[in-house]
Amino acid sequence: MKIKPLKDNVVVKRLDDDDEKKVGSIIIPDSAKEKPLTAEVVAVGSGKTAKDGNKVPLEVKVGDKVLVGKYSGSEVKLDGDEYLILREDELLGVVE
């Protein structure tokens, strides 16, 4: 299943942090772990419509690695994969 975001929306997939550290014998369940802040852009919308009627293209493109806030966007599940849909201005930055 494919998803195409509308206007200035962006679909991202959170990237797993492989930097897990174990301290002693404490096991932290997945539900208690913090969500990763880095994500990869999967799909982008067509862009914003300015007040004069012209389309303003988005600055991010498919494949970019971006930083997202902990509680920003809307989580959706498609074909068993979890995605995050948010507006471009909710992105914190692009990782280079």
Phi, psi and omega per residue, in radians:
M1 nan 2.342 3.102
K2 -1.884 2.679 3.108
I3 -2.262 2.367 3.103
K4 -2.102 1.963 3.136
P5 -1.246 2.691 -3.140
L6 -1.714 2.679 3.052
K7 0.845 -2.112 -3.061
D8 -1.739 0.462 3.106
N9 -1.511 2.654 -3.116
V10 -2.308 2.416 3.055
V11 -1.842 2.198 3.136
V12 -2.221 2.752 3.051
K13 -2.105 2.176 -3.118
R14 -1.120 2.446 3.107
L15 -1.635 2.382 -3.138
D16 -1.262 2.391 3.032
D17 -1.521 2.097 3.139
D18 -1.563 0.164 -3.070
D19 -1.617 0.623 -3.131
E20 -1.184 2.363 3.118
K21 -2.101 2.381 3.110
K22 -1.792 2.323 3.091
V23 -2.057 1.983 -3.122
G24 1.144 -2.433 -3.124
S25 -1.983 0.428 3.141
I26 -1.431 2.236 3.110
I27 -1.894 2.157 -3.141
I28 -1.739 2.124 3.124
P29 -1.178 2.719 -3.116
D30 -0.999 -0.577 -3.099
S31 -1.215 -0.349 -3.114
A32 -1.688 -0.171 -3.125
K33 -1.320 2.610 3.088
E34 -1.308 2.583 3.120
K35 -1.341 2.517 3.129
P36 -1.166 2.584 -3.119
L37 -1.606 -0.245 3.122
T38 -1.672 2.521 -3.120
A39 -2.572 2.804 3.093
E40 -1.922 2.350 3.137
V41 -1.265 2.183 -3.114
V42 -1.759 -0.657 -3.135
A43 -2.687 2.612 3.115
V44 -2.250 2.665 3.107
G45 -1.408 -3.054 -3.072
S46 -1.386 -0.309 3.106
G47 2.102 2.954 3.124
K48 -1.357 2.722 2.999
T49 -1.832 2.074 -3.127
A50 -1.278 2.946 -3.129
K51 -1.088 -0.482 3.131
D52 -1.472 0.010 3.072
G53 1.683 -0.118 -3.139
N54 -1.437 2.586 3.090
K55 -1.441 2.324 3.063
V56 -1.867 1.967 -3.094
P57 -1.175 2.742 3.134
L58 -1.335 2.651 -3.130
E59 -1.417 -0.440 -3.138
V60 -1.637 2.731 3.116
K61 -2.331 2.905 3.140
V62 -1.034 2.314 3.134
G63 1.756 -0.282 3.108
D64 -1.159 2.535 3.003
K65 -1.709 2.245 -3.048
V66 -2.251 2.845 3.036
L67 -1.797 2.314 3.127
V68 -2.152 2.689 3.098
G69 -1.259 2.783 -3.113
K70 -1.068 -0.692 -3.023
Y71 -2.034 0.355 -3.100
S72 -1.582 2.729 3.067
G73 1.353 -3.090 3.122
S74 -2.115 2.245 3.131
E75 -1.480 2.352 3.073
V76 -2.316 2.685 3.129
K77 -2.109 2.113 -3.139
L78 -2.239 2.206 3.124
D79 0.902 0.643 3.097
G80 1.482 -0.123 3.116
D81 -1.795 2.514 3.120
E82 -1.697 2.310 3.124
Y83 -2.205 2.867 3.104
L84 -2.196 2.210 3.102
I85 -1.909 2.175 -3.140
L86 -2.594 2.870 3.094
R87 -1.353 2.702 -3.113
E88 -1.065 -0.623 -3.115
D89 -1.295 -0.083 3.028
E90 -1.508 -0.243 3.091
L91 -1.219 2.446 -3.106
L92 -1.513 -0.516 -3.140
G93 3.022 2.993 3.107
V94 -1.886 2.294 3.121
V95 -1.509 2.188 -3.129
E96 -1.878 nan nan
